[in-house]
Amino acid sequence: MKIQSQSAAFFNRTEQTANKLNEQLSSGKRVNSAADDAAALQIIDRLTSQQDGYSQSIRNAYDGISYSQTADSALSGVNDAVSRIRELSIQAGNGALTDSDRQALQEEVSQLQTQITETFENTTFGGAQIFDGESRSFQVGPDANTTQSLEQTDGGFASAILSVDISTQAGAQSAIDAADTVSKELNSQRAQLGAFENSVSSTIRSASNQRENIAASQSRIQDTDYAQAVSDQVANDILSQASIALRGQANQSASSVLGLL
C-alpha cells in the first residue's frame, strides 16, 4: 500500500507540472498567477502600470500636436487674409483710382476682416475655443508635473487690421503699415506653435523608447521561454509515463498480496 501511495503522489506531481507547463505554452506567459512567482508578478504589475502611463501620455502628447496644428492652420488662414488686405491696400493707394474704386476694394477688405474675426472667435478644438488667451498644459509624461504648456493668443493683435479703411489714399497707406505689423505678430505666433510641435514630437519619441524598454524588461520576466518549457515538458512526460508504469507495478504487487491472503 505504501508503494501505491508513493506512486499516486508522484503521478499527481507530474500532472500538476504538466498542467503548469501547458498553461505557460498556451498563454505564452511564464507567470500567470501569484502562485507561479509572487515577486515576479508584483514587478510585472508595476511594469504594466508604467507602460499604460507612457501609452496614455503619448496619446496626450499627440492631442497637443493636433491642438497646435489646428491653431496653426487657423492662423495660416488669417495670414492669407492679411496678405490680401495688404495687396488691396497697395492697389487702393494708386492715384489712378476713384473713390468709387476704392470703396469697392474696401468692401472686399470688410469681408476679409469679418473672416479674421470669425476665425479667432470660432476656431475650436474638442469643443473648446482655441484663441481665448489661456495657457494650455498637456500631460506628456507618466509622472506628476511632466507637462508641456502652450501660451495661446486671443487674437487681440489683429485689431489693427480690423479697423483699417482703404476707401481713401491715406487710409490705404495706414492699412499697409497695419498689415505689416499684424503679419509680423502672426509669424511670431506660428513660430511658437512650430517650436511647441517639435518639442512635443521629441517628447513622444523619448516616451516611446521608454515604453519599449519597459515592455522588453517585462517580457524577459513574464514571457515563456519556449525552448526551456518544451524541454521541461518532454522530461515531465517521461516522468509521467514512469509514474504510470510504477502505479501499474504497484497494483500488480497489491493484487499478488491479496491473492496470497
Secondary structure, DSSP 8 states (H G I E B T S, - for coil): -HHHHHHHHHHHHHHHHHHHHHHHHHHSBS--STTT-HHHHHHHHHHHHHHHHHHHHHHHHHHHHHHHHHHHHHHHHHHHHHHHHHHHHHHHT-TTS-HHHHHHHHHHHHHHHHHHHHHHHH-EETTEES-SS-EEEEE-SSSTT-EEEEE---SGGGHHHHT---SSHHHHHHHHHHHHHHHHHHHHHHHHHHHHHHHHHHHHHHHHHHHHHHHHHHHHHHB--HHHHHHHHHHHHHHHHHHHHHHHHHHHHHHHHHHH-
